[in-house]
Amino acid sequence: MKKKLVLLMIVLSVVISGVFAGGQQEGEREIVLGKIPYTLSHDYHQSHCKWVVDYAKEKYGVTVKVVDGEASPEKSLNAVESFVVQGVDGLLLHITDPVILDQAIEIAHEEDIPVVSFYNEPKTKANPHVRIDEPKTSFQMGVIAAKKWMSLYPDKPIKVGMISFMNMEHVLTLRSTPFFKGVKSVAPDAELVAQYNGEGSSELAMASAQDMIQAHPDVNIVYGSTAEHAIGALASFEAAGRGKAVDGEPLTEIIVGTDATEAELLNVFDPNSSFKITQGLAPKENAMAEVDALMQMINGELEPNEWSEISTYNIVLDYWNNSVDEGTSFIKEQYFSDTDLRKELGL
């Protein structure tokens, strides 16, 4: 009898410890989450989604299905409706239109499906939201760019040109505007001479940069609010015989980007390129924050119908204050890259 009692206690102990481990138990219905990124055509969102899938499986034992939002709020809403019909257990949404995001959240909540929104906020705030505290790092990049330009060319007034998502208030508020404020904090007489639309396209960014060079040849700090904008701008400046540096000192302008993808950092740490600063978005940390918040709702630890904000942070990577090895570590950790920047650049 004592042996049976001991055996029963051991079995109960194993079951209880399994329940509190937070993973799915054998025989339980599989938990499935739906993830809709803004677009899978950008390196950042590809890495973000891979981290969501890997982290959700590794930490919680759950499956994540990803449907490309294709930079279309309408297609994202269709994907939400499809996920709801499938009966997913939770949704992770990055939809840029706040009205359509509201509709998506309402559709999910009507079926008691919890939602975490990312980056772009809904108008009706009734769900947990993961936000990136970007104004601080955007401002910091403006400071670094202005100080460096003034140290190199004190007699050349700062003329700023920007390529951004002109139809996305969030990008302007969190990135472009704080960046220019950072420049102005160092150089109060700095001018914003051009602001062009780049959408999500490096081709459109290239065309916008060509227009910028034609209309404002004296532009000397160029900010792209995404990797596509910055890389596209660099291509146009190089085609115009610009975009160059000598031993890390830009000759005609400083180009600044956002995302810190492999393509960006290959230029940032190239001593011959004038692309010298970028803002490192962290797809790993952002993905973990999203998944954790959603699983907390599923496990009854977070209220699904009340507004709450979970903040994540970017870092600044630039030629003068970071080493090329730090850049390599960043893209390896965040972007699943196996590129050694030092080796690739022959440094």
Secondary structure, DSSP 8 states (H G I E B T S, - for coil): -HHHHHHHHHHHHHHHHHHHT-S--TTS---EEEEE-S-SSSHHHHHHHHHHHHHIIIII--EEEE---TT-HHHHHHHHHHHHHHT-SEEEE--S-HHHHHHHHHHHHHTT--EEEESS--SS--SEEEEE-HHHHHHHHHHHHHHHHHHH-TTS--EEEEEE-TT-HHHIIIIIHHHHHHHHHH-TT-EEEEEEE-TT-HHHHHHHHHHHHHH-TT--EEEESSHHHHHHHHHHHHHTT--BEETTEESS-EEEEEE--HHHHHHHT-TTBSEEEEEE--HHHHHHHHHHHHHHHHTTSS-TTS-EEEEE--EEEETTTS-HHHHHHHHHHHH-----HHHHHT-
